[in-house]
């Protein structure tokens, strides 16, 4: 019923000299000109406002600061504080738009149980994720997901093909409980299996091991959300997967939970043009309503390169589609 927009311009190697201000401006513009009118149109005609999934905006750390790899590698280094602060400021500027819209629309639709819009921090390669992205997410969670707010406005990404991702998520849960903020979580298997230099160490040894890890952690988050509702430290979950069995497991776990805060805050997601058969089956045969498509957009060359990478990573889904 909705989408996650992702501007495909990025500069992970710090060699393209991209216009960061332009990316921030265009990203904010896409919230107002695409996500907002699309959601408002659906809300105004919906029998139940909680049947409409939020609109998401993806933020790539590698597109929101100059020399991003070095900034993320040195995120906690005092000598890089100026650059780290700039990355936080750019992500915050976009997420503040999302937060303000959520507060504004909640006054108009007070029965809404899930966010109207969500800012989503995309994952990066392992070393950048561990040295900078997790901390960036944490800063944004503290600013925009306070426990006293009924709606989460920011989610981060955990790549569950990583051997330590589950432990990291558990530790983040403890930090959030202690510091008084809610976690927003997007779960993916992973996007850098072909380019991780230490993949034999940091990535699960087999696809089956990745599947088991993904389904186990996804189930835990869903069960926590469903059981605890507004008291769950997990404020929102996106099950981002082309794997039919994972999506069906999530769907089964949510059966009979209609009207609950937990169900309203679990959203299923697939990339537009990939695993569309999975999306169709979930909607047509299983009545799934909280489902979105990930929609990349941007200059032709960058978007083509992005889609080619996704084709490589999602070979199983593509073969299933064919």
C-alpha positions as CSV (number, residue, x, y, z in Angstrom):
1,X,0.0,0.0,0.0
2,X,3.0,2.3,0.0
3,X,6.7,2.6,-0.9
4,X,10.2,3.3,0.4
5,X,11.9,5.9,-1.9
6,X,15.6,5.7,-2.3
7,X,17.7,8.3,-4.3
8,X,20.4,6.2,-5.9
9,X,23.2,8.8,-5.9
10,X,26.0,7.8,-3.5
11,X,29.8,8.1,-3.2
12,X,31.0,5.3,-1.0
13,X,34.6,5.6,-2.2
14,X,34.6,9.4,-1.9
15,X,35.7,10.0,-5.5
16,X,32.6,11.5,-7.2
17,X,32.4,14.9,-5.7
18,X,28.6,14.8,-5.4
19,X,26.5,17.7,-4.3
20,X,25.5,16.8,-0.7
21,X,23.2,19.8,-0.4
22,X,21.3,18.8,-3.5
23,X,20.8,15.3,-2.2
24,X,19.4,16.6,1.1
25,X,17.1,19.0,-0.8
26,X,15.8,16.4,-3.3
27,X,15.2,13.9,-0.6
28,X,13.1,16.3,1.4
29,X,11.3,17.4,-1.7
30,X,10.4,13.7,-2.5
31,X,8.8,13.4,1.0
32,X,6.5,16.4,0.3
33,X,5.9,15.8,-3.4
34,X,5.6,12.0,-3.6
35,X,5.2,10.3,-0.2
36,X,2.9,12.8,1.5
37,X,0.3,13.1,-1.3
38,X,0.3,9.4,-1.9
39,X,-0.3,8.6,1.8
40,X,-2.9,11.4,2.3
41,X,-4.9,10.2,-0.6
42,X,-5.1,6.7,0.8
43,X,-5.8,7.9,4.4
44,X,-8.7,10.0,3.3
45,X,-10.5,7.1,1.7
46,X,-9.4,4.3,4.0
47,X,-12.0,2.4,6.2
48,X,-9.2,1.9,8.7
49,X,-6.2,4.3,8.7
50,X,-4.1,1.5,10.2
51,X,-4.5,-0.6,7.0
52,X,-2.2,1.8,5.2
53,X,1.5,1.3,5.5
54,X,3.8,4.3,6.2
55,X,5.8,6.0,3.5
56,X,9.5,5.5,3.9
57,X,12.5,7.6,2.8
58,X,15.9,5.8,2.6
59,X,19.0,7.7,3.7
60,X,22.4,6.4,2.5
61,X,25.2,7.5,4.8
62,X,27.5,7.2,1.8
63,X,25.5,10.0,0.1
64,X,25.2,12.5,2.9
65,X,28.7,13.6,3.7
66,X,31.9,14.1,1.7
67,X,34.5,11.4,1.9
68,X,31.9,9.1,3.6
69,X,34.1,6.0,4.1
70,X,36.7,7.9,6.1
71,X,34.0,9.8,8.0
72,X,32.3,6.5,9.0
73,X,35.6,4.7,9.8
74,X,36.5,7.7,12.1
75,X,33.1,8.5,13.3
76,X,34.1,8.5,17.0
77,X,37.5,10.0,16.4
78,X,37.6,13.5,17.9
79,X,39.7,14.8,15.0
80,X,36.8,13.9,12.6
81,X,34.1,15.4,14.8
82,X,33.3,18.2,12.3
83,X,32.7,15.7,9.5
84,X,30.7,13.3,11.7
85,X,28.6,16.2,13.0
86,X,27.8,17.2,9.4
87,X,26.6,13.7,8.6
88,X,24.4,13.7,11.6
89,X,23.1,17.2,10.7
90,X,22.2,16.1,7.2
91,X,20.4,13.0,8.3
92,X,18.7,15.0,11.1
93,X,17.5,17.6,8.7
94,X,15.6,15.0,6.7
95,X,14.4,13.0,9.7
96,X,13.1,16.2,11.3
97,X,10.8,16.6,8.4
98,X,9.5,13.1,8.9
99,X,9.1,13.6,12.7
100,X,7.2,16.9,12.3
101,X,4.8,15.3,9.7
102,X,4.2,12.4,12.1
103,X,3.3,14.7,14.9
104,X,1.1,16.9,12.7
105,X,-0.9,14.0,11.1
106,X,-1.4,12.2,14.4
107,X,-3.5,15.2,15.5
108,X,-5.7,14.7,12.4
109,X,-5.7,10.8,12.7
110,X,-5.5,10.1,16.5
111,X,-6.4,6.4,16.0
112,X,-3.3,5.8,13.9
113,X,-1.0,3.2,15.6
114,X,2.0,3.3,13.3
115,X,4.1,6.1,11.8
116,X,2.8,8.0,8.8
117,X,6.4,8.4,7.5
118,X,9.7,6.8,8.4
119,X,13.3,7.8,7.9
120,X,15.4,4.7,7.1
121,X,19.2,4.5,7.6
122,X,20.5,2.1,5.0
123,X,23.3,-0.3,5.8
124,X,26.9,0.0,4.6
125,X,29.8,-2.5,4.4
126,X,30.8,-4.3,7.6
127,X,33.7,-2.0,8.7
128,X,31.7,1.2,8.0
129,X,28.6,-0.3,9.7
130,X,30.4,-1.2,12.9
131,X,32.6,1.9,13.2
132,X,30.0,4.5,12.2
133,X,26.5,3.6,11.0
134,X,25.3,1.9,14.2
135,X,26.4,5.0,16.2
136,X,24.7,7.3,13.6
137,X,21.5,5.3,14.0
138,X,21.7,5.5,17.7
139,X,22.0,9.3,17.7
140,X,19.0,9.6,15.4
141,X,16.9,7.1,17.5
142,X,17.6,9.2,20.7
143,X,16.6,12.4,18.9
144,X,13.5,11.2,17.0
145,X,12.2,8.0,18.8
146,X,11.8,9.1,22.4
147,X,9.7,6.7,24.4
148,X,7.1,9.3,25.2
149,X,6.4,9.8,21.5
150,X,3.6,7.4,20.3
151,X,5.2,7.0,16.8
152,X,8.7,6.0,15.7
153,X,10.2,8.3,13.1
154,X,13.5,6.7,12.3
155,X,14.6,3.1,11.7
156,X,18.0,1.5,11.2
157,X,19.2,-1.5,9.2
158,X,20.6,-4.8,10.5
159,X,22.1,-7.2,8.0
160,X,21.4,-10.7,9.3
161,X,23.8,-12.5,7.1
162,X,26.5,-11.0,9.5
163,X,27.4,-13.4,12.2
164,X,27.4,-10.7,14.9
165,X,24.3,-8.7,13.8
166,X,22.0,-10.5,16.2
167,X,24.2,-9.7,19.2
168,X,24.5,-6.1,18.1
169,X,20.7,-5.8,17.9
170,X,20.4,-7.3,21.4
171,X,22.9,-4.8,22.7
172,X,21.1,-1.9,21.1
173,X,17.9,-3.1,22.7
174,X,19.5,-2.8,26.1
175,X,20.9,0.6,25.3
176,X,17.5,1.8,24.2
177,X,15.8,0.6,27.3
178,X,18.4,2.3,29.5
179,X,18.5,5.6,27.5
180,X,14.7,5.8,27.0
181,X,14.3,5.6,23.2
182,X,12.6,3.1,20.9
183,X,14.3,1.1,18.2
184,X,13.2,1.2,14.7
185,X,14.4,-1.9,12.8
186,X,14.7,-2.9,9.2
187,X,15.9,-6.5,8.8
188,X,17.7,-7.5,5.6
189,X,19.9,-10.5,4.9
190,X,22.7,-8.3,3.4
191,X,23.9,-6.4,0.4
192,X,27.7,-6.8,0.3
193,X,28.4,-10.5,0.1
194,X,30.5,-10.0,-3.1
195,X,32.6,-7.1,-1.8
196,X,33.2,-7.9,1.9
197,X,37.0,-8.5,2.1
198,X,36.6,-10.7,5.2
199,X,33.4,-12.4,4.3
200,X,34.6,-15.8,5.4
201,X,34.8,-14.4,8.9
202,X,32.0,-11.8,9.2
203,X,29.3,-13.5,7.1
204,X,27.3,-16.7,7.9
205,X,29.0,-19.8,6.4
206,X,26.0,-20.9,4.3
207,X,22.7,-19.5,2.9
208,X,20.8,-21.8,5.2
209,X,22.6,-20.4,8.3
210,X,21.7,-16.8,7.1
211,X,18.0,-17.9,6.6
212,X,17.9,-19.5,10.1
213,X,19.4,-16.4,11.7
214,X,17.1,-14.1,9.8
215,X,13.9,-16.0,10.7
216,X,14.9,-16.4,14.3
217,X,15.6,-12.7,14.9
218,X,12.6,-11.5,12.8
219,X,10.3,-13.8,14.8
220,X,11.7,-12.5,18.1
221,X,11.1,-8.9,17.2
222,X,7.6,-9.6,15.9
223,X,6.7,-11.5,19.0
224,X,8.1,-8.8,21.3
225,X,6.1,-6.1,19.4
226,X,2.9,-8.1,19.4
227,X,3.1,-9.1,23.1
228,X,4.2,-5.8,24.5
229,X,2.6,-3.3,22.1
230,X,3.3,0.3,23.1
231,X,5.6,-0.9,25.9
232,X,7.9,-2.7,23.4
233,X,11.3,-1.2,23.0
234,X,11.0,-2.2,19.4
235,X,8.9,0.6,18.0
236,X,8.6,-0.5,14.4
237,X,9.8,-3.3,12.1
238,X,10.3,-3.6,8.4
239,X,10.7,-7.2,7.2
240,X,12.7,-6.5,4.0
241,X,13.1,-9.7,2.2
242,X,12.5,-11.5,-1.2
243,X,12.4,-14.8,0.6
244,X,8.9,-16.2,0.4
245,X,9.3,-18.4,3.5
246,X,10.4,-15.5,5.7
247,X,7.5,-13.4,4.5
248,X,5.1,-16.2,5.1
249,X,6.5,-16.8,8.6
250,X,6.0,-13.1,9.4
251,X,2.5,-13.2,8.0
252,X,1.6,-16.3,10.1
253,X,3.0,-14.7,13.3
254,X,0.7,-11.7,12.8
255,X,-2.5,-13.8,12.1
256,X,-5.3,-12.9,14.5
257,X,-3.6,-9.8,15.7
258,X,-5.8,-7.4,13.8
259,X,-6.2,-4.0,15.4
260,X,-3.1,-4.4,17.6
261,X,-0.2,-1.9,17.9
262,X,2.2,-4.7,17.2
263,X,0.7,-5.8,13.9
264,X,0.3,-2.1,12.7
265,X,4.1,-1.7,13.2
266,X,5.3,-4.7,11.2
267,X,5.6,-3.9,7.5
268,X,6.7,-6.3,4.8
269,X,8.9,-5.1,1.9
270,X,10.3,-6.1,-1.4
271,X,12.2,-4.2,-4.2
272,X,10.0,-2.9,-7.0
273,X,10.5,-5.3,-10.0
274,X,11.9,-8.1,-7.9
275,X,9.9,-10.8,-6.1
276,X,6.7,-9.1,-7.4
277,X,5.2,-12.6,-7.4
278,X,5.9,-12.8,-3.6
279,X,4.2,-9.4,-3.1
280,X,1.3,-10.4,-5.2
281,X,0.8,-13.7,-3.4
282,X,0.9,-12.0,0.0
283,X,-1.7,-9.4,-1.0
284,X,-4.0,-11.6,-3.1
285,X,-3.9,-14.9,-1.2
286,X,-3.1,-13.9,2.3
287,X,-4.8,-10.5,2.7
288,X,-1.6,-8.7,3.7
289,X,-2.2,-4.9,3.9
290,X,0.9,-3.5,5.5
291,X,3.3,-4.1,2.6
292,X,5.5,-1.7,0.6
293,X,7.8,-1.7,-2.4
294,X,11.3,-0.3,-2.3
295,X,11.5,2.3,-5.2
296,X,14.9,3.4,-6.3
297,X,15.0,6.7,-8.3
298,X,17.6,9.1,-9.6
299,X,20.0,9.7,-12.6
300,X,19.9,6.9,-15.1
301,X,23.5,5.7,-14.7
302,X,23.4,5.6,-10.9
303,X,20.0,3.9,-10.9
304,X,21.1,1.3,-13.5
305,X,24.2,0.5,-11.5
306,X,22.1,0.2,-8.3
307,X,19.6,-2.2,-10.0
308,X,22.5,-4.3,-11.4
309,X,23.9,-4.7,-7.9
310,X,20.5,-5.8,-6.6
311,X,20.2,-8.3,-9.5
312,X,23.5,-9.9,-8.5
313,X,22.5,-10.0,-4.8
314,X,19.0,-11.3,-5.5
315,X,19.7,-14.0,-8.0
316,X,17.4,-16.5,-6.2
317,X,14.5,-14.1,-6.3
318,X,15.1,-13.2,-10.0
319,X,15.3,-16.9,-11.0
320,X,12.0,-17.5,-9.0
321,X,10.3,-14.6,-10.9
322,X,11.3,-16.2,-14.2
